Amino acid sequence: MAVDLQSPLILIKQFNNLEISKFEAEQPFKTPHSKLIHIRRITPADSDAVLEHLRKYFFRDEPLNLAVKLIEFPDSTCVELEEYSLKSIKEGHSAMAVTPCGKIVGVCLNGLMNGKDPVEEESEECNNPKFAQILELLDYCGKEGTNAVLQKFPEAESVMFVKILSTDTEWRGMGIARELLEYTSIGREQGCNLMRVDCTSYFSARAIARIGFERAYELNYDDYKKNGMPVFVTELPHSSFTVYVQKIR
């Protein structure tokens, strides 16, 4: 059996010609409890595992989902919500935190948007009336949030938009959200100069503020009404929708 051995100079030349993106590489870090975690880009092959994480740690706990009883039974799901999540995965800008044994403990689903354009409207395409209500609020706050962001950052051109940020309940408080957002800030390689996070939960908003994001917009759920009545009656302390931003340097 013949073995073709290439010279070291050829191998070095080939290595130097490779275009390696930081967004493609795994970034290991240790939590405050010395647990090793790897942050890496989500690929379409990860879709099923990511959805399984979201079903367990995000879909059932998200305040708006609870308010409209989007997922009523332990073994049920919302196909439209899962499709919404998969759309972000296909865009190729999302990241996840994984243990050495392969368990997903954190997910950050992202998309790119023009800083001067409103968030893409999706409610008109939804056939699920409960999820359509949520999308209508996201559309409304997306437009209002964009206007508020532009008042603070008129130079915003390309924005890395964080749509879903989820952490395994057993791993919360260990800095995973911070690391996912730091990894996502590599959006600077995509030409982004701003990162935006829309928060529907009090706890996610508090965590984002602690990391150093600036609140650009807030809407109290009690003030979002139809026919004089609030559309969403959420459980405390979840009382508002907020938009947070941070410059990518």
N, C-alpha and C positions, 0 to 999 in steps of 0.2 A: 504493500500500500504506500503510495507516494504522498508526501506531505509538502505542501507549498508554503515555505517560510518566507515572509516578506521582510525586507530590511527595516531596521529601526527608523531610518530616515523617511522611508515611504509611509510607515505607520504614523509618524509624527506629522507628516504633511497631511494625511487623511484626517487626523484628529483636528488639526487646525482649521480644516475646511468645514467642519461640522458647525451648524448653527444651533446652539443649545439655548433654549429659552428658560429663564428662571421659573416661569409659570409651569413648565413641564416637569421640573425636578422636584423630588420629594424634599421636604424641609423638616427634619426631625427636631423635636424639642422635648424637654422634660417638664412635667407639671410640678407644682409646689410639693407634691407627694412623691416626686422622683419617678413618676410613671412616664415611660417613653412613648411619645406620640409622633406620628408622621403626618404631615400636611401635604396633600397632593391634589392635582387637578382631577376632576370627575370626568370620566369618559362615558360614552353611551353604553359600554359594557357594564358599567356600574349601576345602571338605572334601577334594576330590580332591588339591589341591596340598599340603594339610597331611598327608594320608596318605602321599603320595609322599615327603615329608620324613621322616616317622616310619619308613617302610620302610627308608630308607637310613641313618638316623643314630640310630635308637632301637631298633626292634624286634629287629634282629640283634645289638646290643651289650648289651642289658639282661641282667644276670647270671642272673636266674631263667629267662628265655627260653632262654639258653644251657644252663643246668643241665638242663632237661627236653628240650632239642633241639626247641623249639617250631617253629622254622623251619629245616628241614633242608637245603634246596637254595637256590641263589642266586636262582632265579626263582619260588620259592614264597612263600606268605604264610600268615597265620592270620586267617581270616575273623572269628572270634570276638573276637580282639584288635582288629581294625579296627572292629568294631561297638561294642566297649567305648569306643574312642577317639571315634567319631562321636557317641555318646551325650553325651559331655562337650561336644562342639562345639555340639550342639543346645540345650544349656542356656543358651548365650549369654554365658558369663562368661570365655571363654578369650581368649588374646592371642598374637600372633606378631610376630617381628622380620623386617622385609623390607628388602632393599636398594633403591636407587633404580630398578634395572632389574627389580624384581619378584621376585627370588629370596628364598625363605623361608630364613632362617638360624637361626631359633630359634622354639620353640613352647612355650607354657605352657597346658596343658589343665586347667581348673578347674571346680569345682562348689560350690554352697552347701550347708551342712549345719547342722543344729541342734547346737550345742555339746554338748548333754547326751545326744544320741542317738548310737548306734554308727554306723559307716560302713555304708551299705546293703549287705546281703549279696547277692552275685550268683552264687556258685559253684553253687547248686542249679539254676540255669537254663541252665548251660553243658553242651553235649553233646560238647565236645572234652575228652577226659580229661587231656591235658597242660595245657591252659589252665585247666581246672577245678582242678588242683592249685595253680596259682598263685593263682587266685581264693580258694581255701580259706585260703591263707596270708594274703592281703590281708584277708579277712573276720576271721580270728583276730586279726591285728595291729591291724585297725581297731577292734575292741572293746577290746583291751588298751590300745591307744594312746589311745582316748577316755577311758578310766578314768584313765590317767596324766596326760593333759592337764587333766582336771577337778580333779585333786589340786593341780596347780600354778596353774590358772586357774579357780577355781570360778565366777567371774563370766561365763565364756564362754557366750554365748547363740547367736550366729550366727557361723559360721566359714567363711572362704573356703578351700576345700580344694583344694590343688594336687595333681592326680593324675599328670600327666606333665609333665616339664620336659626339653626336648631342645634341643641346640645342634649346628649343623653343625660337623663336626670341624675344618674350616679356620678357624672363627670362635671357637673356644673360647679362654678366657683373655682375652677382650676386653670383659668386663663385660655381655654380652648377657643372661645369666641374671639378674643383678642388676636390669637395666632392666626385664625382663619381670615380675619379682616386684614391683618398685616400681609398675609400671603396674597389676598385679593388686591392689595394696593399695588401689586406688580402690574396692575392695569395701566400703570404709567408706560409700560412697553406697548400698550395698545393706543397710546396717545391721550389717555385720560388725564385730566388735571383736577378731578374732583370725584369723591366717593359719596354716594347717597344711600342712606338706609331708611326705609319706611317701616315704622314700628306700630303694631296694633296692640301690643302688650305693654303694661306698665314695667314689667321686669326686664324685657328686652330694651326698652327705652332707657331705663336706669343703667343697664350694663353698657349701652352704647355711649351714654353721657360720661360714664366713668373712664372710658377709654380715651376720651378727649374730643368726641364729636360735638359739633355745635347744633343746637336746635334751631331750625329755620322756619318750621310751621307746626301748628297744633290745632286740632279740631276736637272739641268735646263731643262725645257720642250723643249726649243729651241735646246738642244743638243741630244734629243732623236729622231732619224730620221730613215726614211725608204726611199730608193731611193733618198737620198740626201735632203729630205724635212722633216720638223718637223711633227710628227704624230699628236700632239696636239697643237692647237693654242688657248691658254687660255686667258681669260680676266684678265687684270691687276687689282689688284697687285699679282695675283696668277701666279707665274713664275717658281716654282720648286716643286719637290717632296722631302720631308725631312723625316729622321728617327731620332727620339728622344728616349733617354733611361734614366732610373734612377734606381739606386740600391734600392732594397726592403730590408729594415732593420728590 
